[in-house]
Amino acid sequence: MPDFLEIVLTIFGSVVASSGFWAFIQRKNDKKDGTIKLLRGMAHNSIIDNGMKYIDRGWVTKDEYEDFIKYLYEPYDTLGGNGLAKKVFEMVSRLPMKNVGIKETMKIDSQNSNK
């Protein structure tokens, strides 16, 4: 039995020490980093687009604001985002809130986009 254990440990040690194994781990980490960068970039773009729409309109609904924070800004901030998106977030946070339903909001946004 000790010979079997010795063989297993030798094989395990060889795999861990091989450059191919570490290259595989590095590629996996690079792919994860790329995915995080892509997600952060998409969130940044969405924060800017939606935030500027609210800022141009001059107000935000409670539902829009809650979704903006929960689904865009907080995950973006967790991924290390900052800069312009943070400034837009801060500006949106200072906007007055209107108690308007989704249909009314869509109608107002439609009218504003036609101007």
MOPAC internal coordinates of N, CA, C and O (Angstrom, degrees):
PM7 1SCF
backbone

  N    0.0000 0     0.00 0     0.00 0    0    0    0
  C    1.4511 1     0.00 0     0.00 0    1    0    0
  C    1.5325 1   112.27 1     0.00 0    2    1    0
  O    1.2310 1   118.95 1   142.21 1    3    2    1
  N    1.3337 1   119.62 1   -37.79 1    3    2    1
  C    1.4653 1   119.32 1   178.63 1    5    3    2
  C    1.5258 1   111.86 1   -59.37 1    6    5    3
  O    1.2310 1   120.05 1   147.17 1    7    6    5
  N    1.3456 1   117.51 1   -32.83 1    7    6    5
  C    1.4688 1   119.57 1   178.38 1    9    7    6
  C    1.5274 1   110.49 1   -64.03 1   10    9    7
  O    1.2310 1   119.95 1   140.47 1   11   10    9
  N    1.3233 1   117.71 1   -39.53 1   11   10    9
  C    1.4598 1   122.21 1   179.23 1   13   11   10
  C    1.5252 1   109.81 1   -63.37 1   14   13   11
  O    1.2310 1   120.01 1   133.59 1   15   14   13
  N    1.3166 1   117.59 1   -46.41 1   15   14   13
  C    1.4613 1   122.73 1   179.40 1   17   15   14
  C    1.5260 1   110.20 1   -61.61 1   18   17   15
  O    1.2310 1   120.37 1   139.49 1   19   18   17
  N    1.3060 1   116.90 1   -40.51 1   19   18   17
  C    1.4543 1   121.79 1   179.03 1   21   19   18
  C    1.5231 1   110.66 1   -63.47 1   22   21   19
  O    1.2310 1   120.50 1   138.19 1   23   22   21
  N    1.3291 1   116.64 1   -41.81 1   23   22   21
  C    1.4620 1   121.57 1   179.01 1   25   23   22
  C    1.5319 1   110.52 1   -64.39 1   26   25   23
  O    1.2310 1   120.70 1   134.29 1   27   26   25
  N    1.3268 1   116.27 1   -45.71 1   27   26   25
  C    1.4693 1   121.06 1  -179.86 1   29   27   26
  C    1.5221 1   110.11 1   -61.42 1   30   29   27
  O    1.2310 1   120.29 1   134.11 1   31   30   29
  N    1.3236 1   117.06 1   -45.89 1   31   30   29
  C    1.4639 1   120.22 1   179.65 1   33   31   30
  C    1.5244 1   111.68 1   -64.27 1   34   33   31
  O    1.2310 1   120.20 1   142.81 1   35   34   33
  N    1.3084 1   117.23 1   -37.19 1   35   34   33
  C    1.4669 1   121.28 1   177.89 1   37   35   34
  C    1.5293 1   110.55 1   -64.43 1   38   37   35
  O    1.2310 1   120.69 1   134.43 1   39   38   37
  N    1.3121 1   116.29 1   -45.57 1   39   38   37
  C    1.4673 1   120.70 1   179.02 1   41   39   38
  C    1.5221 1   110.28 1   -63.18 1   42   41   39
  O    1.2310 1   120.40 1   133.28 1   43   42   41
  N    1.3176 1   116.85 1   -46.72 1   43   42   41
  C    1.4645 1   121.68 1   180.00 1   45   43   42
  C    1.5306 1   110.09 1   -60.17 1   46   45   43
  O    1.2310 1   120.30 1   134.11 1   47   46   45
  N    1.3190 1   117.04 1   -45.89 1   47   46   45
  C    1.4580 1   121.30 1   179.20 1   49   47   46
  C    1.5128 1   112.02 1   -62.18 1   50   49   47
  O    1.2310 1   120.14 1   140.96 1   51   50   49
  N    1.3113 1   117.34 1   -39.04 1   51   50   49
  C    1.4688 1   121.70 1   179.52 1   53   51   50
  C    1.5179 1   111.06 1   -65.52 1   54   53   51
  O    1.2310 1   120.53 1   138.14 1   55   54   53
  N    1.3279 1   116.59 1   -41.86 1   55   54   53
  C    1.4705 1   120.50 1   179.94 1   57   55   54
  C    1.5214 1   110.42 1   -64.94 1   58   57   55
  O    1.2310 1   120.39 1   133.84 1   59   58   57
  N    1.3292 1   116.86 1   -46.16 1   59   58   57
  C    1.4585 1   120.88 1  -178.12 1   61   59   58
  C    1.5235 1   110.78 1   -65.42 1   62   61   59
  O    1.2310 1   120.15 1   143.49 1   63   62   61
  N    1.3032 1   117.32 1   -36.51 1   63   62   61
  C    1.4646 1   121.41 1  -177.82 1   65   63   62
  C    1.5219 1   113.02 1   -80.54 1   66   65   63
  O    1.2310 1   119.64 1   166.49 1   67   66   65
  N    1.3177 1   118.30 1   -13.51 1   67   66   65
  C    1.4645 1   120.13 1  -175.54 1   69   67   66
  C    1.5205 1   111.25 1   -72.30 1   70   69   67
  O    1.2310 1   120.78 1   -35.14 1   71   70   69
  N    1.3223 1   116.11 1   144.86 1   71   70   69
  C    1.4562 1   120.92 1   180.00 1   73   71   70
  C    1.5323 1   111.08 1   -69.17 1   74   73   71
  O    1.2310 1   120.10 1   150.74 1   75   74   73
  N    1.3053 1   117.42 1   -29.26 1   75   74   73
  C    1.4653 1   120.83 1   178.13 1   77   75   74
  C    1.5158 1   112.49 1   -63.27 1   78   77   75
  O    1.2310 1   120.79 1   140.92 1   79   78   77
  N    1.3125 1   116.09 1   -39.08 1   79   78   77
  C    1.4611 1   120.73 1   178.36 1   81   79   78
  C    1.5290 1   110.27 1   -63.07 1   82   81   79
  O    1.2310 1   120.85 1   133.38 1   83   82   81
  N    1.3269 1   115.98 1   -46.62 1   83   82   81
  C    1.4627 1   119.55 1  -178.67 1   85   83   82
  C    1.5205 1   111.28 1   -70.26 1   86   85   83
  O    1.2310 1   119.74 1   147.94 1   87   86   85
  N    1.3191 1   118.11 1   -32.06 1   87   86   85
  C    1.4610 1   120.92 1   175.37 1   89   87   86
  C    1.5322 1   110.07 1   -65.00 1   90   89   87
  O    1.2310 1   120.57 1   140.90 1   91   90   89
  N    1.3183 1   116.51 1   -39.10 1   91   90   89
  C    1.4669 1   121.42 1   176.80 1   93   91   90
  C    1.5279 1   110.39 1   -61.29 1   94   93   91
  O    1.2310 1   120.78 1   133.33 1   95   94   93
  N    1.3224 1   116.11 1   -46.67 1   95   94   93
  C    1.4730 1   120.73 1   179.32 1   97   95   94
  C    1.5315 1   109.87 1   -61.85 1   98   97   95
  O    1.2310 1   120.12 1   137.06 1   99   98   97
  N    1.3169 1   117.37 1   -42.94 1   99   98   97
  C    1.4656 1   121.19 1  -179.67 1  101   99   98
  C    1.5257 1   111.25 1   -63.72 1  102  101   99
  O    1.2310 1   120.00 1   137.12 1  103  102  101
  N    1.3431 1   117.60 1   -42.88 1  103  102  101
  C    1.4689 1   120.88 1   177.90 1  105  103  102
  C    1.5223 1   110.79 1   -61.26 1  106  105  103
  O    1.2310 1   121.03 1   140.36 1  107  106  105
  N    1.3112 1   115.64 1   -39.64 1  107  106  105
  C    1.4631 1   119.75 1   179.19 1  109  107  106
  C    1.5317 1   110.27 1   -64.02 1  110  109  107
  O    1.2310 1   120.47 1   137.67 1  111  110  109
  N    1.3274 1   116.71 1   -42.33 1  111  110  109
  C    1.4655 1   120.89 1   178.30 1  113  111  110
  C    1.5271 1   111.29 1   -66.28 1  114  113  111
  O    1.2310 1   120.27 1   139.70 1  115  114  113
  N    1.3291 1   117.08 1   -40.30 1  115  114  113
  C    1.4660 1   120.72 1   178.54 1  117  115  114
  C    1.5205 1   111.00 1   -62.23 1  118  117  115
  O    1.2310 1   120.57 1   139.12 1  119  118  117
  N    1.3244 1   116.52 1   -40.88 1  119  118  117
  C    1.4634 1   121.01 1   179.31 1  121  119  118
  C    1.5294 1   110.02 1   -64.26 1  122  121  119
  O    1.2310 1   120.60 1   137.83 1  123  122  121
  N    1.3353 1   116.46 1   -42.17 1  123  122  121
  C    1.4659 1   120.69 1   178.68 1  125  123  122
  C    1.5305 1   110.10 1   -63.46 1  126  125  123
  O    1.2310 1   120.35 1   137.15 1  127  126  125
  N    1.3360 1   116.94 1   -42.85 1  127  126  125
  C    1.4610 1   120.59 1   178.31 1  129  127  126
  C    1.5222 1   110.93 1   -61.67 1  130  129  127
  O    1.2310 1   120.31 1   138.85 1  131  130  129
  N    1.3196 1   117.00 1   -41.15 1  131  130  129
  C    1.4627 1   121.05 1   178.30 1  133  131  130
  C    1.5181 1   111.91 1   -63.42 1  134  133  131
  O    1.2310 1   120.68 1   139.51 1  135  134  133
  N    1.3169 1   116.31 1   -40.49 1  135  134  133
  C    1.4648 1   120.90 1   178.69 1  137  135  134
  C    1.5212 1   110.37 1   -63.88 1  138  137  135
  O    1.2310 1   120.53 1   137.05 1  139  138  137
  N    1.3132 1   116.59 1   -42.95 1  139  138  137
  C    1.4744 1   120.77 1   179.22 1  141  139  138
  C    1.5239 1   109.96 1   -63.50 1  142  141  139
  O    1.2310 1   120.14 1   136.55 1  143  142  141
  N    1.3246 1   117.33 1   -43.45 1  143  142  141
  C    1.4658 1   120.48 1   179.11 1  145  143  142
  C    1.5259 1   111.17 1   -62.41 1  146  145  143
  O    1.2310 1   120.69 1   138.19 1  147  146  145
  N    1.3210 1   116.28 1   -41.81 1  147  146  145
  C    1.4632 1   120.54 1   178.85 1  149  147  146
  C    1.5279 1   110.79 1   -63.33 1  150  149  147
  O    1.2310 1   120.20 1   132.78 1  151  150  149
  N    1.3189 1   117.22 1   -47.22 1  151  150  149
  C    1.4689 1   120.80 1   179.54 1  153  151  150
  C    1.5261 1   111.19 1   -62.21 1  154  153  151
  O    1.2310 1   120.50 1   137.79 1  155  154  153
  N    1.3253 1   116.64 1   -42.21 1  155  154  153
  C    1.4632 1   120.36 1   179.06 1  157  155  154
  C    1.5279 1   109.48 1   -63.02 1  158  157  155
  O    1.2310 1   120.08 1   138.89 1  159  158  157
  N    1.3315 1   117.45 1   -41.11 1  159  158  157
  C    1.4596 1   120.81 1   178.81 1  161  159  158
  C    1.5156 1   112.88 1   -64.88 1  162  161  159
  O    1.2310 1   120.76 1   138.96 1  163  162  161
  N    1.3346 1   116.15 1   -41.04 1  163  162  161
  C    1.4662 1   119.96 1   178.73 1  165  163  162
  C    1.5325 1   110.86 1   -66.49 1  166  165  163
  O    1.2310 1   120.65 1   139.00 1  167  166  165
  N    1.3279 1   116.37 1   -41.00 1  167  166  165
  C    1.4685 1   119.86 1   177.71 1  169  167  166
  C    1.5254 1   109.83 1   -64.80 1  170  169  167
  O    1.2310 1   120.22 1   138.63 1  171  170  169
  N    1.3257 1   117.18 1   -41.37 1  171  170  169
  C    1.4693 1   121.65 1   178.50 1  173  171  170
  C    1.5217 1   109.89 1   -57.48 1  174  173  171
  O    1.2310 1   120.69 1   131.47 1  175  174  173
  N    1.3177 1   116.28 1   -48.53 1  175  174  173
  C    1.4538 1   121.03 1  -179.65 1  177  175  174
  C    1.5284 1   111.32 1   -61.07 1  178  177  175
  O    1.2310 1   120.53 1   136.83 1  179  178  177
  N    1.3055 1   116.58 1   -43.17 1  179  178  177
  C    1.4648 1   121.19 1  -179.17 1  181  179  178
  C    1.5284 1   111.12 1   -66.77 1  182  181  179
  O    1.2310 1   120.40 1   140.11 1  183  182  181
  N    1.3212 1   116.84 1   -39.89 1  183  182  181
  C    1.4662 1   120.47 1   178.36 1  185  183  182
  C    1.5253 1   109.91 1   -62.42 1  186  185  183
  O    1.2310 1   120.60 1   135.40 1  187  186  185
  N    1.3141 1   116.46 1   -44.60 1  187  186  185
  C    1.4657 1   120.31 1   179.65 1  189  187  186
  C    1.5288 1   110.52 1   -64.16 1  190  189  187
  O    1.2310 1   120.09 1   130.43 1  191  190  189
  N    1.3298 1   117.43 1   -49.57 1  191  190  189
  C    1.4686 1   120.74 1  -178.49 1  193  191  190
  C    1.5203 1   112.36 1   -60.56 1  194  193  191
  O    1.2310 1   120.60 1   126.57 1  195  194  193
  N    1.3258 1   116.47 1   -53.43 1  195  194  193
  C    1.4686 1   119.56 1  -178.37 1  197  195  194
  C    1.5228 1   110.98 1   -67.12 1  198  197  195
  O    1.2310 1   120.70 1   136.29 1  199  198  197
  N    1.3218 1   116.26 1   -43.71 1  199  198  197
  C    1.4632 1   119.97 1  -178.88 1  201  199  198
  C    1.5126 1   112.29 1   -60.15 1  202  201  199
  O    1.2310 1   120.20 1   135.92 1  203  202  201
  N    1.3301 1   117.22 1   -44.08 1  203  202  201
  C    1.4661 1   120.00 1   179.35 1  205  203  202
  C    1.5198 1   111.44 1   -66.15 1  206  205  203
  O    1.2310 1   120.28 1   146.79 1  207  206  205
  N    1.3283 1   117.07 1   -33.21 1  207  206  205
  C    1.4655 1   120.06 1   176.10 1  209  207  206
  C    1.5353 1   109.86 1   -62.29 1  210  209  207
  O    1.2310 1   120.66 1   135.19 1  211  210  209
  N    1.3256 1   116.35 1   -44.81 1  211  210  209
  C    1.4634 1   120.12 1   179.10 1  213  211  210
  C    1.5288 1   110.94 1   -66.20 1  214  213  211
  O    1.2310 1   120.72 1   137.77 1  215  214  213
  N    1.3160 1   116.23 1   -42.23 1  215  214  213
  C    1.4648 1   120.58 1  -178.85 1  217  215  214
  C    1.5208 1   110.25 1   -64.56 1  218  217  215
  O    1.2310 1   119.88 1   135.37 1  219  218  217
  N    1.3253 1   117.83 1   -44.63 1  219  218  217
  C    1.4704 1   121.24 1   178.28 1  221  219  218
  C    1.5224 1   111.07 1   -62.11 1  222  221  219
  O    1.2310 1   121.06 1   142.13 1  223  222  221
  N    1.3343 1   115.58 1   -37.87 1  223  222  221
  C    1.4604 1   120.36 1   179.70 1  225  223  222
  C    1.5223 1   110.94 1   -71.29 1  226  225  223
  O    1.2310 1   120.59 1   148.35 1  227  226  225
  N    1.3256 1   116.47 1   -31.65 1  227  226  225
  C    1.4664 1   120.59 1   176.37 1  229  227  226
  C    1.5133 1   115.11 1    94.95 1  230  229  227
  O    1.2310 1   119.88 1  -177.90 1  231  230  229
  N    1.3049 1   117.83 1     2.10 1  231  230  229
  C    1.4620 1   122.10 1   179.18 1  233  231  230
  C    1.5142 1   109.28 1  -161.63 1  234  233  231
  O    1.2310 1   121.26 1   -11.30 1  235  234  233
  N    1.3334 1   115.20 1   168.70 1  235  234  233
  C    1.4582 1   121.39 1   179.27 1  237  235  234
  C    1.5310 1   107.72 1  -144.14 1  238  237  235
  O    1.2310 1   120.64 1   -32.64 1  239  238  237
  N    1.3234 1   116.37 1   147.36 1  239  238  237
  C    1.4623 1   118.32 1   175.46 1  241  239  238
  C    1.5205 1   109.23 1   -83.24 1  242  241  239
  O    1.2310 1   120.93 1   -17.72 1  243  242  241
  N    1.3158 1   115.83 1   162.28 1  243  242  241
  C    1.4619 1   120.28 1   178.99 1  245  243  242
  C    1.5346 1   110.70 1   -61.04 1  246  245  243
  O    1.2310 1   120.38 1   136.73 1  247  246  245
  N    1.3263 1   116.87 1   -43.27 1  247  246  245
  C    1.4679 1   120.76 1   179.64 1  249  247  246
  C    1.5317 1   111.63 1   -63.28 1  250  249  247
  O    1.2310 1   120.42 1   136.16 1  251  250  249
  N    1.3321 1   116.81 1   -43.84 1  251  250  249
  C    1.4629 1   120.09 1   178.21 1  253  251  250
  C    1.5253 1   110.70 1   -60.44 1  254  253  251
  O    1.2310 1   121.04 1   135.47 1  255  254  253
  N    1.3171 1   115.61 1   -44.53 1  255  254  253
  C    1.4584 1   120.51 1  -178.16 1  257  255  254
  C    1.5275 1   111.20 1   -64.62 1  258  257  255
  O    1.2310 1   120.50 1   135.26 1  259  258  257
  N    1.3241 1   116.64 1   -44.74 1  259  258  257
  C    1.4638 1   120.02 1   179.84 1  261  259  258
  C    1.5326 1   111.09 1   -62.78 1  262  261  259
  O    1.2310 1   120.09 1   136.97 1  263  262  261
  N    1.3311 1   117.43 1   -43.03 1  263  262  261
  C    1.4640 1   120.62 1   177.78 1  265  263  262
  C    1.5270 1   111.23 1   -66.13 1  266  265  263
  O    1.2310 1   120.79 1   140.33 1  267  266  265
  N    1.3233 1   116.09 1   -39.67 1  267  266  265
  C    1.4581 1   121.80 1   178.65 1  269  267  266
  C    1.5322 1   110.11 1   -58.02 1  270  269  267
  O    1.2310 1   120.67 1   136.12 1  271  270  269
  N    1.3226 1   116.33 1   -43.88 1  271  270  269
  C    1.4666 1   121.26 1  -179.55 1  273  271  270
  C    1.5278 1   110.74 1   -72.36 1  274  273  271
  O    1.2310 1   120.62 1   126.42 1  275  274  273
  N    1.3286 1   116.42 1   -53.58 1  275  274  273
  C    1.4712 1   121.66 1  -171.58 1  277  275  274
  C    1.5239 1   113.23 1   -67.39 1  278  277  275
  O    1.2310 1   120.17 1   135.48 1  279  278  277
  N    1.3229 1   117.27 1   -44.52 1  279  278  277
  C    1.4615 1   120.33 1  -172.12 1  281  279  278
  C    1.5269 1   114.70 1   -98.75 1  282  281  279
  O    1.2310 1   120.14 1   164.53 1  283  282  281
  N    1.3282 1   117.34 1   -15.47 1  283  282  281
  C    1.4632 1   119.03 1  -179.68 1  285  283  282
  C    1.5253 1   112.64 1  -117.66 1  286  285  283
  O    1.2310 1   120.88 1   116.50 1  287  286  285
  N    1.3511 1   115.92 1   -63.50 1  287  286  285
  C    1.4553 1   116.81 1  -169.45 1  289  287  286
  C    1.5294 1   113.82 1   -69.72 1  290  289  287
  O    1.2310 1   119.57 1   133.84 1  291  290  289
  N    1.3179 1   118.44 1   -46.16 1  291  290  289
  C    1.4683 1   119.44 1  -178.32 1  293  291  290
  C    1.5343 1   112.37 1   -61.02 1  294  293  291
  O    1.2310 1   118.80 1   132.86 1  295  294  293
  N    1.3509 1   119.89 1   -47.14 1  295  294  293
  C    1.4677 1   118.52 1   176.53 1  297  295  294
  C    1.5374 1   112.17 1   -63.14 1  298  297  295
  O    1.2310 1   120.41 1   141.45 1  299  298  297
  N    1.3266 1   116.83 1   -38.55 1  299  298  297
  C    1.4632 1   121.24 1   177.76 1  301  299  298
  C    1.5228 1   110.68 1   -60.86 1  302  301  299
  O    1.2310 1   120.60 1   134.07 1  303  302  301
  N    1.3105 1   116.47 1   -45.93 1  303  302  301
  C    1.4609 1   121.47 1   179.19 1  305  303  302
  C    1.5312 1   110.90 1   -63.79 1  306  305  303
  O    1.2310 1   120.26 1   140.30 1  307  306  305
  N    1.3293 1   117.12 1   -39.70 1  307  306  305
  C    1.4638 1   121.75 1   178.36 1  309  307  306
  C    1.5236 1   111.24 1   -61.93 1  310  309  307
  O    1.2310 1   120.28 1   145.45 1  311  310  309
  N    1.3315 1   117.08 1   -34.55 1  311  310  309
  C    1.4641 1   121.42 1   179.35 1  313  311  310
  C    1.5345 1   112.50 1   -80.40 1  314  313  311
  O    1.2310 1   120.52 1  -177.50 1  315  314  313
  N    1.3235 1   116.62 1     2.50 1  315  314  313
  C    1.4607 1   120.00 1   176.26 1  317  315  314
  C    1.5091 1   114.36 1    94.68 1  318  317  315
  O    1.2310 1   119.84 1  -163.64 1  319  318  317
  N    1.3191 1   117.90 1    16.36 1  319  318  317
  C    1.4555 1   120.82 1  -179.71 1  321  319  318
  C    1.5191 1   111.66 1   -72.64 1  322  321  319
  O    1.2310 1   121.02 1   -26.90 1  323  322  321
  N    1.3294 1   115.65 1   153.10 1  323  322  321
  C    1.4643 1   121.13 1   178.66 1  325  323  322
  C    1.5234 1   108.40 1  -160.90 1  326  325  323
  O    1.2310 1   120.20 1    20.74 1  327  326  325
  N    1.3031 1   117.23 1  -159.26 1  327  326  325
  C    1.4594 1   121.69 1   174.04 1  329  327  326
  C    1.5106 1   114.19 1    76.26 1  330  329  327
  O    1.2310 1   121.23 1    43.42 1  331  330  329
  N    1.3260 1   115.25 1  -136.58 1  331  330  329
  C    1.4592 1   121.89 1  -174.68 1  333  331  330
  C    1.5244 1   112.15 1   -58.23 1  334  333  331
  O    1.2310 1   120.02 1   139.18 1  335  334  333
  N    1.3255 1   117.56 1   -40.82 1  335  334  333
  C    1.4694 1   120.05 1  -179.36 1  337  335  334
  C    1.5332 1   110.26 1   -61.14 1  338  337  335
  O    1.2310 1   120.08 1   142.57 1  339  338  337
  N    1.3161 1   117.45 1   -37.43 1  339  338  337
  C    1.4686 1   120.26 1   178.46 1  341  339  338
  C    1.5301 1   109.95 1   -66.15 1  342  341  339
  O    1.2310 1   120.26 1   139.85 1  343  342  341
  N    1.3242 1   117.12 1   -40.15 1  343  342  341
  C    1.4685 1   120.25 1   178.15 1  345  343  342
  C    1.5277 1   110.83 1   -63.74 1  346  345  343
  O    1.2310 1   120.68 1   137.24 1  347  346  345
  N    1.3302 1   116.30 1   -42.76 1  347  346  345
  C    1.4685 1   120.18 1   178.54 1  349  347  346
  C    1.5187 1   109.60 1   -63.80 1  350  349  347
  O    1.2310 1   120.14 1   136.69 1  351  350  349
  N    1.3368 1   117.34 1   -43.31 1  351  350  349
  C    1.4618 1   121.15 1   177.21 1  353  351  350
  C    1.5261 1   110.67 1   -56.98 1  354  353  351
  O    1.2310 1   119.96 1   134.51 1  355  354  353
  N    1.3204 1   117.68 1   -45.49 1  355  354  353
  C    1.4611 1   121.41 1  -179.50 1  357  355  354
  C    1.5245 1   111.36 1   -63.71 1  358  357  355
  O    1.2310 1   120.47 1   141.68 1  359  358  357
  N    1.3410 1   116.70 1   -38.32 1  359  358  357
  C    1.4648 1   120.16 1   177.79 1  361  359  358
  C    1.5271 1   111.07 1   -66.86 1  362  361  359
  O    1.2310 1   120.51 1   138.29 1  363  362  361
  N    1.3295 1   116.64 1   -41.71 1  363  362  361
  C    1.4656 1   120.75 1   178.24 1  365  363  362
  C    1.5288 1   109.68 1   -63.70 1  366  365  363
  O    1.2310 1   120.19 1   142.71 1  367  366  365
  N    1.3204 1   117.24 1   -37.29 1  367  366  365
  C    1.4727 1   121.40 1  -179.28 1  369  367  366
  C    1.5250 1   112.15 1   -63.98 1  370  369  367
  O    1.2310 1   120.37 1   155.63 1  371  370  369
  N    1.3259 1   116.89 1   -24.37 1  371  370  369
  C    1.4726 1   120.69 1   179.83 1  373  371  370
  C    1.5253 1   112.99 1   -90.14 1  374  373  371
  O    1.2310 1   120.12 1   173.14 1  375  374  373
  N    1.3307 1   117.38 1    -6.86 1  375  374  373
  C    1.4693 1   120.01 1  -178.89 1  377  375  374
  C    1.5257 1   111.17 1   -69.00 1  378  377  375
  O    1.2310 1   120.53 1   -31.11 1  379  378  377
  N    1.3300 1   116.60 1   148.89 1  379  378  377
  C    1.4689 1   118.58 1   173.84 1  381  379  378
  C    1.5285 1   109.95 1   -69.38 1  382  381  379
  O    1.2310 1   121.47 1   -31.82 1  383  382  381
  N    1.3336 1   114.79 1   148.18 1  383  382  381
  C    1.4646 1   119.86 1   178.23 1  385  383  382
  C    1.5128 1   109.11 1   -99.49 1  386  385  383
  O    1.2310 1   121.51 1   -43.94 1  387  386  385
  N    1.3242 1   114.71 1   136.06 1  387  386  385
  C    1.4582 1   120.88 1   176.87 1  389  387  386
  C    1.5102 1   108.32 1  -111.27 1  390  389  387
  O    1.2310 1   120.83 1   -36.39 1  391  390  389
  N    1.2848 1   116.02 1   143.61 1  391  390  389
  C    1.4541 1   122.00 1   177.27 1  393  391  390
  C    1.5239 1   108.06 1   -94.17 1  394  393  391
  O    1.2310 1   121.16 1  -100.97 1  395  394  393
  N    1.3289 1   115.39 1    79.03 1  395  394  393
  C    1.4550 1   122.39 1  -176.41 1  397  395  394
  C    1.5214 1   107.78 1  -124.26 1  398  397  395
  O    1.2310 1   120.18 1   -41.10 1  399  398  397
  N    1.3207 1   117.27 1   138.90 1  399  398  397
  C    1.4607 1   121.20 1   178.95 1  401  399  398
  C    1.5198 1   111.68 1   -73.36 1  402  401  399
  O    1.2310 1   120.98 1   -11.19 1  403  402  401
  N    1.3076 1   115.72 1   168.81 1  403  402  401
  C    1.4641 1   121.65 1  -176.55 1  405  403  402
  C    1.5260 1   111.93 1   -62.97 1  406  405  403
  O    1.2310 1   119.98 1   140.72 1  407  406  405
  N    1.3197 1   117.65 1   -39.28 1  407  406  405
  C    1.4710 1   120.25 1  -179.27 1  409  407  406
  C    1.5260 1   110.74 1   -64.93 1  410  409  407
  O    1.2310 1   120.83 1   136.84 1  411  410  409
  N    1.3309 1   116.02 1   -43.16 1  411  410  409
  C    1.4614 1   119.76 1   179.22 1  413  411  410
  C    1.5242 1   110.74 1   -65.58 1  414  413  411
  O    1.2310 1   120.67 1   139.44 1  415  414  413
  N    1.3256 1   116.32 1   -40.56 1  415  414  413
  C    1.4663 1   120.95 1   179.55 1  417  415  414
  C    1.5231 1   110.29 1   -62.79 1  418  417  415
  O    1.2310 1   120.20 1   135.44 1  419  418  417
  N    1.3320 1   117.23 1   -44.56 1  419  418  417
  C    1.4580 1   120.81 1   179.68 1  421  419  418
  C    1.5321 1   110.57 1   -63.63 1  422  421  419
  O    1.2310 1   120.26 1   141.44 1  423  422  421
  N    1.3199 1   117.10 1   -38.56 1  423  422  421
  C    1.4566 1   121.26 1   179.49 1  425  423  422
  C    1.5321 1   110.23 1   -65.20 1  426  425  423
  O    1.2310 1   120.38 1   135.98 1  427  426  425
  N    1.3331 1   116.88 1   -44.02 1  427  426  425
  C    1.4665 1   121.35 1   178.72 1  429  427  426
  C    1.5247 1   110.03 1   -64.18 1  430  429  427
  O    1.2310 1   120.03 1   135.06 1  431  430  429
  N    1.3210 1   117.54 1   -44.94 1  431  430  429
  C    1.4617 1   121.04 1   179.56 1  433  431  430
  C    1.5296 1   110.86 1   -62.11 1  434  433  431
  O    1.2310 1   120.54 1   141.43 1  435  434  433
  N    1.3277 1   116.57 1   -38.57 1  435  434  433
  C    1.4635 1   121.40 1   179.18 1  437  435  434
  C    1.5213 1   109.66 1   -64.95 1  438  437  435
  O    1.2310 1   120.41 1   136.63 1  439  438  437
  N    1.3159 1   116.82 1   -43.37 1  439  438  437
  C    1.4573 1   120.54 1   179.33 1  441  439  438
  C    1.5263 1   111.07 1   -64.61 1  442  441  439
  O    1.2310 1   120.57 1   139.97 1  443  442  441
  N    1.3263 1   116.51 1   -40.03 1  443  442  441
  C    1.4675 1   120.73 1  -179.92 1  445  443  442
  C    1.5249 1   111.97 1   -67.45 1  446  445  443
  O    1.2310 1   120.16 1   146.23 1  447  446  445
  N    1.3304 1   117.30 1   -33.77 1  447  446  445
  C    1.4613 1   119.72 1  -178.76 1  449  447  446
  C    1.5217 1   111.64 1   -75.63 1  450  449  447
  O    1.2310 1   120.04 1   160.90 1  451  450  449
  N    1.3230 1   117.53 1   -19.10 1  451  450  449
  C    1.4635 1   121.47 1   178.89 1  453  451  450
  C    1.5232 1   112.57 1   -84.34 1  454  453  451
  O    1.2310 1   120.28 1   170.91 1  455  454  453
  N    1.3291 1   117.08 1    -9.09 1  455  454  453
  C    1.4813 1   120.65 1  -178.55 1  457  455  454
  C    1.4938 1   111.86 1   -81.45 1  458  457  455
  O    1.2310 1   120.10 1   180.00 1  459  458  457

